[in-house]
Amino acid sequence: MKKEKTKLLPWRPNMYLDESYEGYALRLSYENNSEIRDLKKFLSITSGGSSIKTLQKMIDILELVTGKDLKQTPKNSFHYLNENKMALSHPSSQKSRYCPICLKDKPYHRISWSISPVYYCSKHTVFLLDNCPQCNLTIRLADIVGAICGRCGYELHNFQSDPFEKIDDWIDIDWLGDRVDWLYSPIFDGLEIRDFYDLFRWLTYNIISFFPNSISTSVTVEQIQKYRYSNYFHDYPILHKVHCLSIKLLKKWPGNLHLFLHEQHDASAVKGFSRKFFYHCKNNTINQMLILTKEHLLRSRYPNEEAAQFDQVHISVRSVLYKLHLPEYDFKRWIETLDIPLIKHPHNFNENYLRVCDWQLLSKQNLDCILNPEFINLERTVGMWKRNTDSVKSLVIALDISRRLIITEVGYDRNQIIEHIPVVESLITLYEISQLTGWKGKSINRYLKSKGLVKKNNQSRSYHRQADSVYSRDEVLTILNSIPLDNKAYLTNRKATEILGFNPKNRKDINPIYFIGGYHNEPYYLKKEIESVTSRHEPLL
C-alpha cells in the first residue's frame, strides 16, 4: 500500500525547553482534536504510515508535521533517559510523575518528571505524584498532557501535594547536564553526569542497606531490594532523607563520609559497608575513585602526621590487585618470585578483622618492577598491530621480539613492538594464509617453497616452528590470486591417479594439499598442476 504524503498539522504550538518529545507529540494530538492517545500510532498516522523505531525518526516526523526545528534539546526524551539508565520506567510504558501545581499552570510533560532520582518539583518545593489521587492507578503520559486521569476522569491539578524541606547544603542536580561542577573533592574531578548517577545510586543503596536506622526505622528488606534495582521509594519522605544525606556526604568528600562512619555504633555494619561500597561498584571509573577514597580514609585513621606520611611512599596490595585485575593468589606468588617484601599497615586496625590485602603494603619503588611499563601484554600488542591473537603470537616469535613474564602472562618489549609496526604490515602469517585457503600449515609451507618464496622469519633464532612461519604479504597474495580457490580447482587423489596413470604421492614435484578438517587426511591436488605434468609427457615410471 502506498504511503500518504506527510501534511502539516493545522495547530502547531511551540515545544517548551523542558518538554519531552513524547509529551510534545501527545500535546499535538490534543491540540489538533485527535482522539488518538497512543504516541506511536498518532505519529505513524500523521506521517503517512512511517514506522517509529528510533528517537531521530520521531524527531524527524515531528519536524515534518510541525515545520519547526526541534533538534535543540536532544536529551528531552525517554530514549535518552533509558540509554543512560536514568529512566523512571521503560519508554514503552510511558509512566511518569507529575507536579499538580505545574499542571495547573501549563499542562505539558516536563522531562525531569521521568528521571528516576527526581521525586520533587524544584520550582514549587513539593513532592511529585506518581498515582492518581482518586483511583490510585499509575499515571501515564497521556494523562499528564490532558491533566485528567484516563481511568476515573479526576482532574490531576486539583490535588495539593505535600511540601518538602531543603537542607542547608541542598543542591538541585542537573541530571540532563554533561558534568558535575559542585563536587569539590579532587577525587571526583571532572566526573561525568552518567558516572555521577551510578555513584549517587550506589552510595544511597549502601546507606539504606547497612544503616537503615539512620534514615528511618520503617524501612523493610523489600523496599531496600526494590531501591537497589529502581532507585525509587514510594515513601517520598524516606527517599528525601536518603538523598539529602547522600548530597551532604558527596559535597565534602570524603571528610563527611569519615564523620558519618565514625558516628555509627554498629561496627559490623561499618565493616560490611566498607567492604562492599569501596570495592564492588560495577562502574570501573567509580570503582577506582572509591579505592582512592578508601586509602584516604585509612590515612585519616593514623595517630599522627608522621604515620600519615607512610602512605606517600607505599601502596596497599588491594589497590594493586584492582589496577591489575588479578586474583590475590597469583599476585602473591609473583611478588614472592621477585623477592619483594610486604609491609604491615602501621595504623590501629585489628588484622583479625581485615583481609590480608587490606593491611599489607608494598613500596611504590617496586611498582615499576611489578608493572613492567617497558613491556606490554598480548592484548595490547594485538591492539597496536591490529592483527588477531594467533597471528600476533606467530609474529612476535618470527621477529624475535624480546619477552618476559609479567605475573601470569607473557609481556613483549614495547619499543620493539612499535618499531616493527611497518614490518608487520608487510607480512602475513601461516594462520592468516590458512584462513584464506583452508589448507593446513604443512601444505602451505610446501607449496610456497615450491614457488620460490622464502620465509621472513628472523634468522638469528636457531629454530622456528613450522606454525610460526611468516611470508611477504604481497608475494603470497600474488600467488594465491593466480589460483582459483573453489572446489573445481582441486582433484582427489583417485582422480589424479586416473589422469596421470600413477599415484601422485610418489612424485616429489607434485604438491599434495591437505585441508583443515579434511576427510581422513585425504590429499587433494591442484588441477592446474596435474595438467602441467601431463602436458610435459613425462614417463609414467
C-alpha positions as CSV (number, residue, x, y, z in Angstrom):
1,M,0.0,0.0,0.0
2,K,1.4,3.4,-0.9
3,K,2.1,5.7,2.0
4,E,0.3,9.1,2.1
5,K,2.3,12.3,1.9
6,T,3.0,13.9,5.2
7,K,1.0,17.1,5.8
8,L,1.4,19.9,8.3
9,L,-0.9,19.8,11.3
10,P,-3.5,22.6,11.5
11,W,-2.4,23.7,15.0
12,R,1.4,23.7,15.7
13,P,2.3,25.1,19.1
14,N,5.9,25.6,20.1
15,M,7.8,23.0,22.1
16,Y,8.8,24.1,25.6
17,L,12.5,23.9,26.5
18,D,11.9,21.4,29.4
19,E,9.2,19.4,27.5
20,S,9.8,15.8,26.4
21,Y,9.5,14.9,22.7
22,E,6.9,12.2,23.6
23,G,4.9,14.6,25.6
24,Y,5.0,17.2,22.8
25,A,3.8,14.6,20.3
26,L,0.8,13.8,22.5
27,R,0.1,17.5,23.1
28,L,-0.1,18.0,19.3
29,S,-2.7,15.2,19.3
30,Y,-4.8,17.1,21.9
31,E,-4.3,20.5,20.3
32,N,-5.5,19.2,17.0
33,N,-8.6,17.5,18.5
34,S,-7.3,14.0,17.7
35,E,-8.9,11.1,19.6
36,I,-5.6,9.1,19.3
37,R,-3.8,8.9,22.7
38,D,-1.2,6.3,21.6
39,L,2.1,8.1,20.8
40,K,3.4,5.7,18.1
41,K,0.0,5.4,16.5
42,F,-0.5,9.1,16.3
43,L,2.9,9.8,14.8
44,S,2.6,6.9,12.3
45,I,-0.8,8.1,11.0
46,T,0.2,11.8,10.8
47,S,3.4,10.8,8.9
48,G,1.6,8.7,6.3
49,G,2.3,5.3,7.9
50,S,6.0,5.7,8.8
51,S,7.5,3.3,11.4
52,I,8.7,4.9,14.7
53,K,11.7,2.9,16.0
54,T,14.3,5.5,17.0
55,L,14.5,8.9,18.6
56,Q,15.8,10.5,15.5
57,K,12.9,9.1,13.5
58,M,10.5,10.6,16.0
59,I,12.1,14.0,15.8
60,D,12.2,13.9,12.0
61,I,8.5,13.2,11.9
62,L,7.7,15.9,14.5
63,E,9.6,18.4,12.4
64,L,7.7,17.3,9.2
65,V,4.2,17.7,10.7
66,T,5.0,21.0,12.6
67,G,7.6,22.6,10.2
68,K,9.8,23.5,13.2
69,D,13.4,22.9,14.1
70,L,13.2,20.6,17.2
71,K,16.8,19.3,17.5
72,Q,18.0,21.9,20.1
73,T,17.1,19.6,23.0
74,P,18.1,16.0,22.1
75,K,18.2,14.9,25.8
76,N,14.5,15.6,26.3
77,S,13.4,12.1,25.5
78,F,12.5,8.8,27.2
79,H,15.1,7.2,24.8
80,Y,18.0,9.2,26.2
81,L,17.0,8.5,29.8
82,N,16.7,4.8,29.1
83,E,20.1,4.6,27.3
84,N,21.7,6.3,30.3
85,K,19.8,4.1,32.8
86,M,18.1,7.2,34.4
87,A,14.6,6.5,33.2
88,L,11.8,6.0,35.8
89,S,10.5,3.1,33.6
90,H,10.9,1.6,30.2
91,P,9.9,4.1,27.4
92,S,7.1,1.7,26.2
93,S,5.2,2.1,29.5
94,Q,5.3,5.9,29.3
95,K,4.9,6.1,33.1
96,S,5.7,9.5,34.7
97,R,5.4,11.5,37.9
98,Y,3.9,15.0,37.9
99,C,3.5,18.2,39.9
100,P,-0.1,19.2,40.2
101,I,0.8,22.9,40.6
102,C,2.8,22.8,37.3
103,L,-0.1,21.2,35.5
104,K,-2.4,23.9,36.7
105,D,0.0,26.5,35.3
106,K,0.7,24.8,32.0
107,P,-0.5,21.2,31.2
108,Y,2.5,19.6,29.4
109,H,5.0,16.9,30.4
110,R,8.3,18.0,31.9
111,I,11.2,15.6,31.0
112,S,12.5,15.8,34.6
113,W,9.4,14.1,35.9
114,S,10.5,10.9,34.2
115,I,14.1,10.9,35.6
116,S,14.4,8.2,38.3
117,P,16.1,10.2,41.1
118,V,13.8,13.3,40.6
119,Y,11.0,13.0,43.1
120,Y,10.3,16.7,43.8
121,C,9.4,19.9,42.0
122,S,12.3,22.3,42.4
123,K,10.1,25.2,41.4
124,H,7.3,24.7,43.9
125,T,9.2,22.6,46.6
126,V,6.6,19.9,46.7
127,F,6.8,16.1,46.2
128,L,5.8,14.8,42.8
129,L,2.9,12.3,42.5
130,D,3.0,9.1,40.5
131,N,-0.5,7.8,41.1
132,C,-3.9,9.2,40.6
133,P,-5.1,10.6,44.0
134,Q,-8.6,9.2,43.4
135,C,-8.3,5.8,41.8
136,N,-4.6,5.2,42.9
137,L,-3.6,3.9,39.4
138,T,-0.4,4.7,37.7
139,I,-0.2,8.0,35.8
140,R,0.8,7.8,32.2
141,L,2.0,10.4,29.7
142,A,-1.4,10.9,28.0
143,D,-3.0,11.6,31.4
144,I,-0.4,14.4,32.2
145,V,-0.8,16.1,28.8
146,G,-4.6,16.1,29.2
147,A,-4.3,16.9,33.0
148,I,-7.1,14.3,33.6
149,C,-6.8,10.7,34.8
150,G,-7.7,8.4,31.8
151,R,-9.3,5.8,34.1
152,C,-11.5,7.8,36.5
153,G,-11.6,11.3,35.0
154,Y,-10.1,13.0,38.1
155,E,-8.6,16.4,37.3
156,L,-5.0,16.0,38.3
157,H,-4.2,19.6,39.1
158,N,-6.8,19.8,41.8
159,F,-4.7,17.7,44.3
160,Q,-2.4,19.5,46.8
161,S,0.9,17.8,47.1
162,D,3.0,17.6,50.3
163,P,5.8,20.2,50.6
164,F,9.4,19.1,51.4
165,E,12.2,20.9,53.3
166,K,15.6,21.5,51.7
167,I,18.7,21.0,53.8
168,D,21.2,23.8,54.2
169,D,23.6,22.3,51.7
170,W,20.8,21.3,49.2
171,I,21.7,21.2,45.5
172,D,19.2,20.8,42.7
173,I,21.2,18.3,40.5
174,D,21.0,18.9,36.7
175,W,20.6,15.3,35.6
176,L,20.5,16.3,31.9
177,G,23.8,18.2,32.1
178,D,27.2,16.9,31.0
179,R,29.4,17.1,34.1
180,V,29.0,17.7,37.9
181,D,30.6,21.0,38.9
182,W,29.7,21.1,42.6
183,L,31.9,18.2,43.8
184,Y,34.9,20.0,45.3
185,S,36.8,16.8,46.1
186,P,39.9,16.2,43.7
187,I,38.9,12.5,43.7
188,F,35.8,13.3,41.6
189,D,37.3,16.0,39.5
190,G,35.5,16.3,36.1
191,L,33.1,13.5,36.8
192,E,30.5,13.0,34.0
193,I,26.8,13.0,34.9
194,R,26.3,9.4,33.9
195,D,29.1,8.2,36.2
196,F,27.9,10.5,38.9
197,Y,24.4,8.9,38.7
198,D,26.0,5.5,39.2
199,L,27.9,6.8,42.2
200,F,24.9,8.5,43.7
201,R,22.8,5.4,43.3
202,W,25.5,3.1,44.7
203,L,26.0,5.3,47.7
204,T,22.3,5.7,48.6
205,Y,21.7,2.0,48.2
206,N,24.6,1.0,50.5
207,I,23.5,3.6,53.1
208,I,20.0,2.2,53.1
209,S,21.3,-1.4,53.2
210,F,23.8,-1.0,56.1
211,F,22.4,2.0,58.0
212,P,18.6,2.0,57.6
213,N,18.1,3.3,61.1
214,S,20.0,6.5,60.2
215,I,17.2,7.2,57.7
216,S,14.0,5.6,59.2
217,T,13.1,2.7,61.4
218,S,10.3,1.6,59.0
219,V,12.5,0.6,56.0
220,T,11.8,-3.0,55.0
221,V,14.0,-5.5,53.2
222,E,11.6,-5.5,50.3
223,Q,12.0,-1.7,50.0
224,I,15.7,-2.0,50.0
225,Q,15.8,-4.6,47.3
226,K,13.4,-2.5,45.2
227,Y,15.5,0.6,45.6
228,R,18.6,-1.4,44.5
229,Y,17.0,-2.1,41.1
230,S,14.9,1.1,40.5
231,N,16.5,3.8,42.8
232,Y,13.0,4.5,43.9
233,F,10.8,4.5,47.1
234,H,7.1,5.1,47.1
235,D,7.6,6.6,50.5
236,Y,8.9,10.0,49.4
237,P,9.9,11.4,52.9
238,I,12.3,8.4,53.3
239,L,13.6,8.8,49.8
240,H,14.1,12.5,50.5
241,K,16.1,11.8,53.7
242,V,18.4,9.3,51.8
243,H,19.1,11.8,49.0
244,C,19.7,14.7,51.5
245,L,22.3,12.5,53.3
246,S,23.9,11.5,50.1
247,I,24.3,15.1,48.9
248,K,25.7,16.1,52.2
249,L,28.3,13.3,52.1
250,L,29.3,14.0,48.5
251,K,29.6,17.7,48.8
252,K,32.5,17.5,51.2
253,W,34.0,14.1,50.2
254,P,35.4,12.1,51.9
255,G,35.5,14.2,55.1
256,N,31.8,14.0,55.7
257,L,31.8,10.2,54.9
258,H,34.5,9.7,57.5
259,L,32.5,11.6,60.2
260,F,29.3,9.7,59.2
261,L,31.0,6.3,59.6
262,H,32.6,7.4,62.9
263,E,29.2,8.2,64.3
264,Q,27.8,4.7,63.6
265,H,27.7,2.4,66.6
266,D,27.3,-0.9,64.7
267,A,30.9,-2.0,64.0
268,S,29.8,-4.9,61.8
269,A,27.7,-2.6,59.6
270,V,30.6,-0.2,59.1
271,K,32.8,-3.1,58.2
272,G,30.2,-4.5,55.8
273,F,29.7,-1.1,54.2
274,S,33.5,-0.6,53.7
275,R,34.0,-4.0,52.1
276,K,31.0,-3.7,49.7
277,F,30.9,0.1,48.9
278,F,34.6,0.7,48.2
279,Y,35.3,-2.5,46.2
280,H,32.2,-3.8,44.4
281,C,30.8,-1.0,42.3
282,K,30.2,-2.2,38.7
283,N,31.2,1.1,37.2
284,N,35.0,0.8,36.8
285,T,35.5,4.6,36.7
286,I,33.7,5.0,40.1
287,N,35.4,1.9,41.5
288,Q,38.9,3.4,41.0
289,M,37.8,6.6,42.7
290,L,36.3,4.7,45.6
291,I,39.6,2.8,46.1
292,L,41.4,6.2,46.4
293,T,38.7,7.3,48.9
294,K,39.4,4.2,50.9
295,E,43.1,4.9,51.0
296,H,42.4,8.5,52.1
297,L,40.2,7.2,55.0
298,L,42.9,4.8,56.1
299,R,45.4,7.6,56.3
300,S,43.0,9.7,58.3
301,R,43.0,7.0,61.0
302,Y,46.7,7.3,61.6
303,P,47.6,8.6,65.1
304,N,49.9,11.4,63.8
305,E,51.1,13.2,60.7
306,E,54.3,11.2,60.6
307,A,52.4,8.0,60.3
308,A,50.1,9.5,57.7
309,Q,53.2,10.2,55.5
310,F,53.8,6.5,55.4
311,D,51.3,6.1,52.6
312,Q,53.1,8.6,50.4
313,V,55.8,6.0,49.6
314,H,53.6,2.8,50.0
315,I,50.6,1.4,48.3
316,S,48.1,-1.2,49.5
317,V,48.1,-4.7,48.0
318,R,44.4,-4.2,47.5
319,S,44.9,-1.2,45.2
320,V,47.4,-3.0,43.1
321,L,45.1,-6.0,42.7
322,Y,42.3,-3.8,41.3
323,K,44.7,-2.0,39.0
324,L,46.0,-5.2,37.5
325,H,42.6,-7.1,37.7
326,L,44.4,-10.1,39.2
327,P,43.5,-12.8,41.8
328,E,45.2,-12.3,45.1
329,Y,46.9,-15.7,45.0
330,D,48.6,-15.1,41.6
331,F,49.8,-11.7,42.7
332,K,51.3,-13.0,46.0
333,R,53.1,-15.8,44.1
334,W,54.5,-13.3,41.7
335,I,56.0,-10.9,44.3
336,E,57.4,-13.9,46.1
337,T,59.2,-14.8,42.9
338,L,60.6,-11.3,42.6
339,D,61.5,-11.3,46.3
340,I,59.6,-8.1,47.1
341,P,58.8,-7.7,50.8
342,L,55.3,-6.9,52.1
343,I,54.9,-4.4,54.9
344,K,52.3,-4.4,57.6
345,H,50.0,-1.4,57.8
346,P,51.0,0.8,60.8
347,H,47.5,2.1,61.7
348,N,45.5,0.8,64.6
349,F,43.2,-1.7,62.7
350,N,43.0,-5.2,64.0
351,E,44.4,-7.7,61.5
352,N,42.0,-10.4,62.5
353,Y,39.1,-8.4,61.1
354,L,40.6,-7.5,57.7
355,R,41.7,-9.4,54.7
356,V,45.4,-9.7,54.2
357,C,45.5,-7.5,51.1
358,D,43.8,-4.7,53.1
359,W,46.6,-4.2,55.7
360,Q,49.6,-5.2,53.7
361,L,51.6,-2.7,51.7
362,L,54.5,-2.7,49.3
363,S,56.9,0.1,48.4
364,K,55.9,2.2,45.4
365,Q,59.5,1.9,44.3
366,N,58.8,-1.7,43.5
367,L,55.8,-0.9,41.2
368,D,58.0,-0.5,38.1
369,C,59.4,-4.0,38.7
370,I,55.9,-5.4,39.1
371,L,54.0,-3.5,36.4
372,N,56.9,-3.5,33.8
373,P,55.9,-0.4,31.9
374,E,58.5,-1.2,29.2
375,F,56.6,-4.5,28.4
376,I,53.1,-4.8,27.2
377,N,50.8,-7.8,27.3
378,L,49.4,-9.8,24.4
379,E,46.1,-7.9,24.4
380,R,47.7,-4.5,24.0
381,T,50.1,-5.9,21.3
382,V,47.1,-7.1,19.3
383,G,45.6,-3.6,19.5
384,M,48.8,-1.9,18.3
385,W,49.5,-4.3,15.5
386,K,45.8,-4.7,14.6
387,R,46.1,-8.4,14.0
388,N,44.3,-11.4,15.5
389,T,45.8,-13.1,18.6
390,D,47.1,-16.2,16.7
391,S,48.9,-14.1,14.1
392,V,50.5,-11.9,16.8
393,K,51.8,-14.9,18.6
394,S,53.5,-16.1,15.4
395,L,54.8,-12.7,14.5
396,V,56.5,-12.0,17.9
397,I,58.3,-15.3,17.6
398,A,59.2,-14.9,13.9
399,L,60.5,-11.4,14.5
400,D,62.3,-12.4,17.7
401,I,60.6,-9.8,19.9
402,S,62.1,-9.7,23.5
403,R,59.7,-11.2,26.0
404,R,59.5,-11.6,29.8
405,L,56.9,-13.0,32.2
406,I,54.6,-10.4,33.8
407,I,52.9,-12.1,36.7
408,T,50.6,-14.6,35.0
409,E,51.2,-13.8,31.3
410,V,53.9,-13.0,28.8
411,G,54.9,-9.4,28.1
412,Y,56.6,-8.0,25.0
413,D,59.1,-5.2,24.6
414,R,57.0,-2.1,23.9
415,N,59.7,-0.3,21.9
416,Q,60.3,-3.3,19.7
417,I,56.5,-3.7,19.1
418,I,56.3,0.0,18.0
419,E,59.4,-0.3,15.8
420,H,58.1,-3.4,14.0
421,I,54.6,-1.9,13.1
422,P,55.7,-1.1,9.5
423,V,57.3,-4.6,9.1
424,V,54.2,-6.4,10.5
425,E,52.0,-4.6,7.9
426,S,54.1,-6.2,5.1
427,L,53.9,-9.7,6.5
428,I,51.3,-12.5,6.5
429,T,51.3,-15.4,8.9
430,L,50.6,-19.1,8.2
431,Y,47.4,-18.8,10.2
432,E,46.1,-16.0,8.0
433,I,47.0,-17.9,4.8
434,S,45.2,-20.9,6.2
435,Q,42.1,-18.8,6.8
436,L,42.2,-17.7,3.1
437,T,42.8,-21.1,1.6
438,G,41.5,-23.6,4.1
439,W,44.9,-25.5,3.7
440,K,46.8,-27.0,6.6
441,G,50.1,-25.3,7.5
442,K,52.4,-28.0,6.2
443,S,50.7,-27.9,2.8
444,I,51.1,-24.1,2.7
445,N,54.8,-24.2,3.5
446,R,55.5,-26.9,0.9
447,Y,53.5,-25.1,-1.8
448,L,55.1,-21.7,-1.2
449,K,58.6,-23.2,-1.1
450,S,58.0,-24.9,-4.5
451,K,57.1,-21.4,-5.8
452,G,60.4,-20.0,-4.6
453,L,59.1,-18.0,-1.6
454,V,61.4,-17.5,1.3
455,K,60.2,-17.2,4.9
456,K,60.7,-13.8,6.5
457,N,61.5,-15.2,10.0
458,N,64.4,-13.7,11.9
459,Q,67.4,-15.9,11.1
460,S,69.0,-15.2,14.5
461,R,66.9,-17.9,16.1
462,S,68.3,-21.4,15.7
463,Y,64.8,-23.0,15.5
464,H,61.4,-21.9,14.3
465,R,58.2,-24.0,14.5
466,Q,56.6,-24.5,11.1
467,A,53.4,-23.0,12.5
468,D,55.2,-19.7,13.2
469,S,56.3,-19.2,9.6
470,V,55.7,-15.7,8.1
471,Y,55.9,-14.6,4.5
472,S,55.8,-11.4,2.4
473,R,52.1,-10.4,2.1
474,D,52.4,-9.1,-1.4
475,E,54.2,-12.2,-2.7
476,V,51.7,-14.6,-1.1
477,L,48.7,-12.7,-2.4
478,T,50.1,-12.6,-5.9
479,I,50.4,-16.4,-5.9
480,L,47.0,-17.0,-4.3
481,N,45.3,-14.7,-6.8
482,S,46.6,-16.9,-9.6
483,I,44.8,-20.0,-8.1
484,P,41.0,-20.3,-8.4
485,L,40.3,-21.4,-4.8
486,D,37.0,-23.2,-5.4
487,N,36.0,-26.8,-5.5
488,K,36.5,-27.2,-9.2
489,A,40.2,-26.2,-8.9
490,Y,41.1,-29.5,-7.0
491,L,41.3,-33.1,-7.8
492,T,41.0,-36.0,-5.4
493,N,43.9,-38.5,-5.2
494,R,41.9,-41.1,-7.0
495,K,41.0,-38.8,-9.9
496,A,44.6,-37.5,-10.2
497,T,45.9,-41.1,-10.3
498,E,43.4,-41.9,-13.2
499,I,44.7,-38.9,-15.2
500,L,48.4,-39.5,-14.6
501,G,48.4,-43.3,-14.6
502,F,50.3,-43.3,-11.3
503,N,49.8,-42.3,-7.7
504,P,51.0,-38.6,-7.4
505,K,52.0,-39.3,-3.8
506,N,55.2,-40.9,-5.3
507,R,56.2,-37.7,-7.0
508,K,58.0,-35.0,-5.0
509,D,57.4,-32.3,-7.6
510,I,53.6,-32.6,-7.1
511,N,52.3,-30.8,-4.0
512,P,49.6,-32.7,-2.1
513,I,47.1,-30.3,-0.5
514,Y,45.6,-31.2,2.9
515,F,42.6,-29.3,4.1
516,I,41.7,-28.4,7.6
517,G,39.1,-30.9,8.7
518,G,39.6,-33.0,5.6
519,Y,38.2,-36.5,5.3
520,H,40.7,-39.0,6.8
521,N,43.6,-36.7,5.8
522,E,42.9,-37.5,2.2
523,P,45.2,-35.4,-0.1
524,Y,44.0,-33.2,-2.9
525,Y,45.9,-31.8,-5.8
526,L,45.6,-28.6,-7.8
527,K,44.1,-29.4,-11.2
528,K,46.4,-26.8,-12.7
529,E,49.5,-28.7,-11.5
530,I,48.2,-32.1,-12.7
531,E,47.5,-30.7,-16.1
532,S,51.0,-29.2,-16.3
533,V,52.5,-32.7,-15.6
534,T,50.5,-34.4,-18.3
535,S,51.4,-31.7,-20.8
536,R,55.1,-32.4,-20.4
537,H,54.5,-36.1,-21.3
538,E,56.7,-37.3,-18.5
539,P,57.3,-41.1,-18.2
540,L,54.9,-42.9,-16.0
541,L,57.6,-44.7,-14.0
